[in-house]
Amino acid sequence: MKLQVTEISFDFTDDNFECPVEIQRSITRECLGQIWDVEDEEDLVEEITANYGFCVNSLDYRHVLS
């Protein structure tokens, strides 16, 4: 199924690394509107986490009909 990210919040906190706010905003903007071809919501979260390297705190999406 194809899912498009409409809202997302990442966990940018890490004890060993402080991600600059500008980078945080850039990552969030890049992810918004992106369409992912995944099996389900859990797969979507895993794909986004693997792609961006930060865990997803919250996520909203819509189904994209082909």
ZIBELLIN-V52796 format. One record per residue. N is the residue number from 0. PHI is phi in radians with two decimals (NA if undefined). Layout:
n & phi
N & PHI
N & PHI
This chain:
n & phi
0 & NA
1 & -1.82
2 & -2.16
3 & -1.94
4 & -1.26
5 & -1.92
6 & -2.59
7 & -2.69
8 & -2.32
9 & -1.75
10 & -1.66
11 & -1.59
12 & -1.52
13 & -2.75
14 & -1.13
15 & -1.80
16 & -2.58
17 & -1.95
18 & -1.32
19 & -1.04
20 & -1.01
21 & -1.05
22 & -1.19
23 & -1.00
24 & -1.13
25 & -1.10
26 & -1.09
27 & -1.10
28 & -1.06
29 & -1.09
30 & -1.33
31 & -1.08
32 & 1.51
33 & -1.20
34 & -1.82
35 & -2.06
36 & -1.70
37 & -2.35
38 & -1.38
39 & -2.85
40 & -1.06
41 & -1.07
42 & -1.12
43 & -1.06
44 & -1.06
45 & -1.11
46 & -1.12
47 & -1.12
48 & -1.05
49 & -1.15
50 & -1.25
51 & -1.75
52 & 1.42
53 & -2.26
54 & -1.22
55 & -1.63
56 & -1.41
57 & -2.60
58 & -2.71
59 & -2.17
60 & -2.67
61 & -2.29
62 & -1.36
63 & -1.85
64 & -1.49
65 & -1.56
